[in-house]
């Protein structure tokens, strides 16, 4: 199986929503879903890499699965608002490259 482009994944999510999910949740509901999924990522990160100890119930969470959940909801929001993520990411990287060309190189905190 070959790797998918972001555009192909956006199409896959759209097809899944229409075939399995019936319809997209409202944009505000998807925002709440995104926040919830990011919270699950934060829970794993704080217990795995931070100072918080794990509980037995934390074992059901998997970082890769939770990151995929975040990406799925993010793609849902992009799809329902008409955003081509491939183009958005390209423009965002150009913006960051121009804006931060020397910023990080000159940051003594990163040395």
VMD Tcl script that draws the C-alpha trace (Angstrom):
set ca {
  {0.00 0.00 0.00}
  {1.49 3.32 -1.02}
  {1.50 6.33 1.24}
  {-1.35 8.77 0.84}
  {-1.04 12.44 0.20}
  {-2.85 14.84 2.49}
  {-5.27 15.56 -0.34}
  {-6.04 11.83 -0.67}
  {-6.57 11.58 3.08}
  {-8.94 14.56 2.96}
  {-10.91 12.70 0.27}
  {-10.85 9.46 2.31}
  {-12.18 11.26 5.38}
  {-14.91 12.93 3.31}
  {-15.94 9.56 1.85}
  {-15.90 7.95 5.30}
  {-18.07 10.71 6.73}
  {-20.60 10.27 3.91}
  {-20.59 6.44 4.05}
  {-20.19 5.72 7.77}
  {-20.54 8.95 9.69}
  {-23.74 10.06 7.88}
  {-22.71 13.74 7.96}
  {-20.13 16.07 9.44}
  {-20.74 17.31 12.96}
  {-21.20 21.07 13.10}
  {-18.02 23.12 12.99}
  {-18.35 24.05 16.66}
  {-18.91 20.42 17.65}
  {-15.81 19.45 15.68}
  {-13.87 22.17 17.48}
  {-14.96 20.62 20.78}
  {-13.96 17.18 19.46}
  {-10.54 18.56 18.47}
  {-10.00 20.03 21.92}
  {-11.03 16.72 23.50}
  {-8.60 14.75 21.33}
  {-5.76 17.20 22.01}
  {-6.53 16.79 25.71}
  {-6.05 13.04 25.36}
  {-2.68 13.66 23.70}
  {-1.76 16.02 26.55}
  {-2.73 13.38 29.11}
  {-0.42 10.82 27.51}
  {2.42 13.31 27.11}
  {2.22 14.55 30.70}
  {2.27 11.02 32.07}
  {4.88 9.63 29.68}
  {7.29 12.56 29.37}
  {6.22 14.84 32.21}
  {6.10 14.58 35.95}
  {2.63 13.15 36.37}
  {2.33 9.46 37.28}
  {0.14 7.09 35.27}
  {-3.04 5.47 36.47}
  {-4.32 2.04 35.47}
  {-6.96 3.68 33.27}
  {-4.22 5.47 31.29}
  {-3.09 2.18 29.75}
  {-5.98 2.29 27.29}
  {-4.55 5.40 25.63}
  {-2.06 5.16 22.77}
  {-0.16 8.25 21.58}
  {-0.10 7.30 17.90}
  {-3.84 6.56 17.91}
  {-4.64 9.80 19.71}
  {-2.49 11.84 17.30}
  {-4.34 10.17 14.42}
  {-7.64 11.15 16.09}
  {-6.44 14.78 16.27}
  {-5.51 14.67 12.58}
  {-8.85 13.10 11.62}
  {-10.87 15.84 13.34}
  {-8.54 18.52 11.95}
  {-9.16 17.14 8.46}
  {-12.92 17.13 9.12}
  {-12.76 20.82 10.01}
  {-10.67 21.57 6.91}
  {-13.08 19.64 4.69}
  {-16.21 21.29 5.99}
  {-14.70 24.78 5.75}
  {-13.28 24.25 2.24}
  {-9.59 24.31 3.17}
  {-7.07 22.44 1.02}
  {-4.59 21.36 3.70}
  {-1.83 20.67 1.18}
  {-1.94 24.27 -0.01}
  {-2.40 25.62 3.52}
  {0.63 23.69 4.80}
  {2.75 24.83 1.84}
  {1.87 28.49 2.48}
  {2.39 28.09 6.22}
  {5.88 26.62 5.73}
  {6.77 29.47 3.39}
  {5.56 31.97 5.99}
  {7.53 30.31 8.78}
  {10.67 30.06 6.65}
  {10.54 33.74 5.71}
  {9.57 34.99 9.17}
  {11.92 32.77 11.16}
  {14.85 32.61 8.75}
  {17.34 33.71 11.41}
  {15.19 33.76 14.54}
  {15.91 30.24 15.78}
  {19.57 30.28 14.72}
  {20.06 33.40 16.85}
  {18.17 32.08 19.86}
  {20.70 31.31 22.62}
  {18.09 29.18 24.41}
  {18.29 26.65 21.58}
  {22.03 26.10 21.89}
}
mol new
graphics top color blue
foreach p $ca { graphics top sphere $p radius 0.5 }
foreach p [lrange $ca 0 end-1] q [lrange $ca 1 end] { graphics top cylinder $p $q radius 0.2 }
display resetview
